[in-house]
Amino acid sequence: MFHKLSSLSKKIACLLLSTAALANFSAPSFAGNTRALTLQSQRYLAQSDFPKVLLAPEQQGIIAGNNNFALKLFGTLIDSNPSKNVVISPVCIVGALEMILNAANGETYKLLASTLGVLNHTLHTVNEIHSAQLKALLDTDLKVKLIIANAMFANREIYFKQTYLNTCKQYYNAKLKVTDFSRPDTIADMNDWISKTTDGKIVTICDQLDMHDIFVLMNATYFKGPWLTAFNTDKTMMADFHKQDGAIDKVPLMQRSGSFNHLSTQDFEAVSIPYAIRLPYDPNRLTMYVFLPNQNSNLTSFLKNLNSTQLDTWFHQFTPATGSVSLPKMDATSEFDLSDSLKKLGLTRIFDRNFPNFGEMCFINVPNCLGQTKHKVLLVIDEEGSPVKKGQSSESTTGGFNLVVDRPFFFAVRDNRTQTLLFVGAIYDPHGV
C-alpha cells in the first residue's frame, strides 16, 4: 500500500514517457477493433456528435487547441533538429499531458492549460471530450488495429489521492502499478508494458530511474493496418531520393495509380491516401496526407510556414482527382526528449522544483516537478492493403497528376471525422533514424 514520504533531500519528479507506432503491416481480420477505453461520459459520446468536419463548439475548440499545441511542439523539434526526421504522435503527447494537467492546480494549472489550448474550458469538459474523442476513434469498425493506452507506475513510498487515480482510470483508462523504484527490474517492467502494447515494435523507452522519483506516466499509441487500396509490390523499385543537402540516395519507391483526393498549390503538391475501414463506411475517414514541396522550394521552407490553422485550411481544399503516386517505402524510428521543446513553449517553470504545484496528484510536503519527457515513434510505410492479384495494378488510370515523392516531405495521419491528428512527420531521409 502507499505510504507517506517522510523526508527527501533530492528533487521529486514526475516522468512522462510516451511512445507511438505507425505501421502498414498486413492486418488480420478483427472481430471489431481493439478498444483500449471504457468511457463513462454520455454527453459527448454519440457518433452523431462527430460528423466529418462539423464539431460542437466545445469539441472543436479543445481539439483545435490541442492540434495547435502539437504543431507548435513539432515546430520546436524541427528547429532543434535541422534536416533530421521528426515524427510525433499529437494524440499521444496531448493525452499524457492532460493527465498531468489533472494533477496540477494554481498557477501550474493555468500555465499548462494555456499551453495546451484548453484554459477557457473546464477540466471536466477537457476530460470528457478527450474520452469521447478516443471513443470515436476506437469504436469505429476499422480494418486496422488502433490502441491508445496509458499506464502509471507509482513509487510505493508516496500516498496518491484517490480522486486523481479515479480520473485517470475513468477518462484515460490509465492502469496503476505500485512499485519500488529502487529495484532494477522496475525499468524492465515499464519497458515490458511498452513492448506488449505496441506488439513488440517498440521495446524500450525507459533507461533510468531515480529512487526518489514519485511517478512515471507512460503513454502508447499503436496504429497497425493496411491501406484501403494496396500498392502493388511488383511496381516497387529502387529510385533516386534527392536529399535537401544535394546528396542522392537510393530508396524503394512504391507506386500506385487511381483515384485520390489531391491538392496542388504554387508551393507544394499533396495527396490523401486512405486507410482501410469497414463500418460505418467512409473511405476518407482515416487518411495519410502527404505534402511534397515544389522543386523551387524545400521542406525546411515549407515547415517554417506550417501552423494548425493553415494545415486545417489545406485539409478542406483537397478534391477528387485521378493520377499516380510514388511514395518511399520506409522503416524509421524517431525519439526525442521533449523537455527543451516544452520549455520553449513557455513551460520552463513546471520543470523547476521551486515552482510547480501538482498537489492534486499526491500528498507530499517537498517540491515536485516534471522530469523526463521522452517521446518515441516507430514509423513503417509499406505496400500492404486490400489484396491485389500478382501482376495486376490495384487501380489503373490514364493521365492525371503524377506525384513522385523523391525528396523530403511532410505527412499527417488524420481522423477526418474527429479532426484528430494521430501522427505528423517531416521526412528528410527515408533511411534516417
C-alpha positions in Angstrom: 0.0 0.0 0.0 1.1 3.6 -0.4 3.0 5.3 2.4 3.6 8.9 3.1 7.1 10.1 2.3 8.8 11.2 5.5 11.7 13.2 4.1 13.6 13.6 0.9 16.7 15.6 0.1 16.5 15.2 -3.7 14.2 16.6 -6.3 11.0 14.6 -6.7 10.0 14.2 -10.4 7.0 13.0 -12.4 8.3 11.3 -15.5 6.3 11.3 -18.8 7.3 8.7 -21.3 5.2 8.3 -24.5 5.6 6.0 -27.4 3.8 5.6 -30.7 4.0 3.2 -33.6 2.6 3.7 -37.1 2.7 0.7 -39.3 1.2 -0.6 -42.5 1.8 -4.3 -41.7 -0.8 -6.7 -43.1 -3.6 -6.8 -40.5 -5.6 -9.8 -39.6 -9.3 -9.8 -39.7 -10.5 -8.3 -36.4 -13.9 -9.0 -35.0 -14.2 -5.4 -34.2 -11.2 -3.2 -33.4 -9.2 -3.2 -30.2 -10.8 -1.0 -27.6 -8.5 0.5 -25.1 -11.0 2.6 -23.2 -14.3 2.1 -21.4 -15.9 5.5 -21.2 -18.5 6.8 -18.7 -19.5 10.2 -20.1 -22.5 10.2 -22.3 -22.6 13.9 -23.1 -20.1 13.7 -25.9 -20.3 10.0 -26.9 -22.9 9.9 -29.7 -21.3 9.3 -33.1 -23.6 12.0 -34.5 -21.5 14.4 -32.3 -18.6 13.8 -34.7 -19.6 14.4 -38.3 -16.9 14.7 -40.9 -16.0 18.3 -40.4 -18.5 19.9 -38.1 -18.0 19.5 -34.4 -19.8 21.1 -31.4 -18.1 24.4 -30.4 -16.6 23.0 -27.2 -15.3 19.9 -29.0 -13.9 22.0 -31.9 -12.3 24.5 -29.5 -10.5 21.9 -27.5 -9.4 19.7 -30.4 -8.2 22.8 -32.3 -6.3 23.9 -29.2 -4.7 20.6 -28.9 -3.7 20.5 -32.6 -2.3 24.0 -32.4 -0.1 23.0 -29.4 1.0 19.8 -31.1 2.1 21.7 -34.3 4.0 24.3 -32.2 5.8 21.5 -30.4 6.5 19.9 -33.7 8.0 23.2 -34.9 10.3 23.5 -32.0 11.6 19.9 -32.6 12.2 20.8 -36.2 14.1 23.9 -35.2 16.3 21.9 -32.8 16.9 19.1 -35.3 17.6 20.7 -38.6 17.3 18.4 -41.6 16.6 15.4 -39.4 13.5 13.2 -39.5 10.9 14.4 -36.9 7.8 12.3 -36.3 5.5 12.7 -33.3 2.0 11.5 -32.2 0.0 14.5 -31.2 -2.9 12.4 -29.7 -0.3 10.5 -27.7 1.5 13.6 -26.3 -1.6 15.6 -25.6 -3.3 12.7 -23.7 -0.3 12.3 -21.5 0.0 16.0 -20.7 -3.7 16.2 -20.0 -3.2 13.6 -17.3 -0.5 15.8 -15.9 -2.9 18.7 -16.1 -5.3 16.8 -13.9 -2.6 16.7 -11.2 -1.9 20.5 -11.3 -3.5 23.4 -9.6 -3.0 27.1 -9.1 -0.5 28.8 -11.5 0.8 25.5 -12.6 -2.6 24.5 -13.9 -3.1 27.9 -15.7 0.3 27.7 -17.3 -0.2 24.1 -18.6 -3.8 24.6 -19.6 -3.0 27.7 -21.6 -0.2 25.9 -23.4 -2.4 23.0 -24.3 -5.1 25.5 -25.6 -7.8 24.5 -23.1 -7.6 27.3 -20.5 -11.1 28.5 -21.4 -12.7 25.2 -20.8 -13.4 23.4 -17.5 -11.1 20.4 -16.7 -14.2 18.2 -16.5 -15.1 19.2 -20.1 -11.5 18.6 -21.3 -11.6 15.1 -19.8 -15.0 14.3 -21.2 -14.1 15.5 -24.7 -10.8 13.6 -24.7 -12.6 10.5 -23.7 -15.3 11.0 -26.4 -12.6 11.8 -29.0 -10.9 8.4 -28.3 -14.3 6.7 -28.1 -15.0 7.9 -31.7 -11.6 6.6 -32.8 -11.6 3.3 -31.1 -15.2 2.3 -31.6 -15.1 2.5 -35.3 -15.0 -0.8 -37.1 -11.7 -0.4 -38.8 -9.5 -2.9 -40.6 -6.7 -1.5 -38.5 -5.6 -2.1 -35.0 -5.6 1.1 -33.0 -4.5 1.2 -29.4 -4.2 4.3 -27.2 -3.3 3.2 -23.7 -1.8 4.6 -20.5 0.0 3.2 -17.5 1.0 4.8 -14.3 3.9 3.4 -12.3 3.8 4.8 -8.8 6.5 4.9 -6.2 5.3 2.8 -3.3 6.6 5.4 -0.9 4.1 8.0 -2.0 0.4 8.4 -1.0 -1.6 9.3 -4.0 -5.0 10.9 -4.0 -7.8 8.6 -5.0 -9.7 11.3 -6.9 -6.7 11.7 -9.2 -6.3 7.9 -9.7 -10.1 7.6 -10.4 -10.0 10.4 -13.0 -7.0 8.9 -14.9 -8.7 5.5 -14.9 -12.2 6.8 -15.9 -11.2 9.2 -18.7 -7.8 7.9 -19.8 -8.0 4.2 -18.8 -4.7 4.5 -17.1 -3.7 1.3 -15.3 -1.9 1.8 -12.0 1.0 -0.3 -10.7 2.7 0.4 -7.4 6.4 -0.5 -7.4 9.7 0.0 -5.8 11.7 2.5 -7.9 15.0 1.3 -6.3 14.6 -2.2 -7.9 16.5 -2.7 -11.2 13.6 -4.8 -12.6 11.2 -1.8 -12.3 12.6 -0.4 -15.5 12.2 -3.8 -17.2 8.6 -3.9 -16.1 8.0 -0.5 -17.7 9.6 -1.4 -21.0 7.8 -4.7 -21.0 4.5 -2.8 -20.9 5.5 -0.7 -23.8 6.6 -3.7 -25.8 3.4 -5.6 -25.2 1.2 -2.6 -26.0 3.0 -2.0 -29.3 3.1 -5.7 -30.3 6.9 -5.7 -29.8 7.5 -2.9 -32.3 8.9 -0.6 -29.6 10.8 -2.5 -26.9 12.3 0.2 -24.8 11.6 3.8 -23.7 12.9 4.0 -20.1 16.6 3.6 -19.4 17.0 5.1 -16.0 15.1 5.9 -12.8 15.9 7.8 -9.6 14.6 6.1 -6.5 13.2 9.5 -5.4 11.1 9.9 -8.5 7.4 9.7 -7.5 5.6 8.7 -10.6 6.1 7.5 -14.2 3.3 8.2 -16.6 3.6 6.0 -19.8 1.5 6.5 -22.9 1.5 4.4 -26.0 -0.3 4.9 -29.3 -0.1 1.9 -31.7 -1.6 2.0 -35.2 -1.3 -1.0 -37.5 -3.2 -1.5 -40.6 -3.4 -1.7 -44.4 -4.2 0.9 -47.0 -7.7 1.0 -48.4 -6.1 0.0 -51.7 -2.7 -1.7 -51.7 0.4 -0.6 -53.5 1.4 -3.3 -56.0 4.6 -4.9 -54.7 5.6 -5.7 -58.3 5.8 -2.0 -59.1 8.1 -1.1 -56.1 11.5 -0.2 -57.4 14.7 1.4 -56.3 14.9 5.1 -57.3 16.8 8.3 -56.5 15.8 10.3 -53.4 17.2 13.8 -53.6 18.1 15.0 -50.1 18.0 18.6 -49.2 21.8 18.9 -48.9 22.1 17.8 -52.5 23.1 14.2 -51.8 21.3 11.4 -53.7 20.3 8.1 -52.1 18.6 5.0 -53.5 15.3 4.2 -51.8 12.5 1.8 -52.7 9.6 3.7 -54.2 6.1 2.2 -54.0 3.8 3.1 -56.9 0.0 3.2 -57.3 -2.4 4.9 -59.7 -6.1 5.5 -59.4 -8.4 7.9 -57.6 -7.2 10.1 -54.8 -8.0 13.3 -53.0 -5.5 15.8 -54.3 -4.3 19.4 -53.8 -1.8 21.4 -55.8 -0.6 25.0 -55.0 2.2 27.2 -56.1 4.3 25.9 -53.2 3.5 22.2 -52.9 1.6 19.2 -54.2 -0.3 16.9 -51.9 -2.3 13.7 -51.9 -4.5 11.9 -49.4 -4.1 8.1 -49.1 -6.9 6.4 -47.1 -6.5 3.5 -44.7 -8.9 0.6 -44.7 -12.2 0.9 -42.8 -15.3 -1.3 -42.6 -18.3 0.4 -40.9 -19.6 3.0 -41.0 -18.1 3.0 -44.5 -16.2 6.2 -45.2 -13.1 5.7 -47.5 -11.7 9.1 -46.4 -12.2 8.7 -42.7 -8.7 7.9 -41.7 -6.0 9.0 -44.1 -2.4 9.9 -44.6 -1.8 13.3 -46.1 1.5 13.6 -48.0 2.8 17.1 -48.8 5.6 17.5 -51.3 7.2 20.9 -51.6 7.8 22.1 -55.2 11.2 21.8 -56.6 11.8 25.5 -56.4 11.3 25.3 -52.6 12.2 22.7 -49.9 10.8 21.1 -46.8 12.5 23.5 -44.4 10.8 26.5 -46.1 7.5 24.6 -46.1 7.7 23.9 -42.4 8.5 27.5 -41.5 5.0 28.5 -42.7 3.2 25.5 -41.2 0.7 26.0 -38.4 -2.5 24.3 -37.4 -4.8 26.9 -38.9 -3.1 26.7 -42.3 -3.0 22.9 -42.2 -6.7 22.7 -41.4 -7.4 25.0 -44.3 -5.5 22.7 -46.6 -7.3 19.6 -45.4 -10.5 21.1 -46.6 -9.2 22.1 -50.0 -8.4 18.5 -51.3 -10.6 17.5 -54.2 -11.1 14.1 -56.0 -8.6 13.5 -58.9 -7.1 10.7 -60.8 -3.4 10.2 -61.1 -0.4 8.2 -59.8 1.6 8.3 -56.5 5.1 7.1 -55.9 5.9 7.0 -52.2 9.1 5.8 -50.3 8.8 2.5 -48.5 10.4 3.1 -45.2 11.0 1.9 -41.6 12.4 4.5 -39.2 12.4 5.4 -35.5 12.1 9.0 -34.1 12.9 9.6 -30.5 13.2 12.8 -28.5 13.3 14.3 -25.1 10.5 16.8 -25.2 11.8 18.8 -22.2 13.6 21.6 -24.1 10.8 21.9 -26.6 8.2 22.2 -23.9 10.3 24.9 -22.2 10.5 26.8 -25.4 6.7 26.8 -25.5 6.6 28.6 -22.1 6.6 25.6 -19.7 10.0 26.2 -18.2 8.7 26.7 -14.7 7.0 23.3 -14.5 10.4 21.7 -14.7 11.6 23.8 -11.8 11.0 22.2 -8.4 10.6 25.6 -6.8 7.5 26.5 -8.8 5.2 23.6 -9.8 2.1 22.6 -7.8 1.0 19.1 -8.6 -1.0 18.9 -5.4 -4.0 17.2 -7.0 -1.9 14.1 -7.5 -0.5 13.1 -4.2 0.3 14.1 -0.6 3.9 15.2 -0.3 5.5 18.1 1.6 8.5 18.6 -0.7 8.8 20.3 -4.1 7.9 18.3 -7.1 8.1 18.9 -10.8 8.0 17.4 -14.3 11.1 15.3 -15.0 11.9 13.2 -18.1 9.5 13.7 -21.0 10.6 11.2 -23.6 8.6 10.5 -26.8 9.4 7.7 -29.3 7.7 6.9 -32.6 8.2 3.9 -34.9 7.2 4.7 -38.5 6.7 2.0 -41.0 5.3 2.6 -44.5 4.9 -0.3 -46.9 2.6 -1.6 -49.7 0.1 -3.6 -47.6 -3.6 -3.1 -48.3 -6.6 -4.8 -49.8 -5.4 -7.9 -51.6 -4.3 -7.4 -55.3 -3.6 -10.2 -57.7 0.0 -10.6 -58.6 0.9 -8.9 -61.8 -2.1 -6.6 -61.7 -2.2 -2.9 -60.6 -4.5 -2.1 -57.8 -6.1 0.6 -59.9 -5.4 2.0 -63.4 -5.8 5.4 -64.8 -4.7 7.4 -67.9 -3.3 10.9 -67.4 -4.0 12.9 -64.4 -1.4 14.1 -61.8 1.9 12.3 -61.2 3.2 12.8 -57.7 6.7 11.3 -57.2 7.9 11.7 -53.6 11.6 11.7 -54.3 12.7 14.4 -52.0 12.0 15.5 -48.4 8.3 15.7 -47.5 5.8 16.3 -44.7 2.9 13.9 -43.7 0.0 13.9 -41.4 -2.2 10.9 -40.4 -5.6 12.4 -39.5 -9.0 11.1 -38.4 -11.2 13.4 -40.6 -14.3 12.7 -38.5 -12.9 14.0 -35.2 -10.2 16.2 -36.7 -7.7 14.3 -34.6 -4.0 14.3 -35.6 -2.7 10.9 -34.9 0.8 11.4 -36.4 2.7 14.2 -38.1 6.2 14.0 -39.5 8.9 15.6 -41.5 11.0 13.1 -43.5 14.3 14.3 -44.8 15.8 10.8 -45.2 13.7 7.7 -45.6 16.7 5.7 -44.2 17.1 8.1 -41.3 16.7 7.2 -37.7 
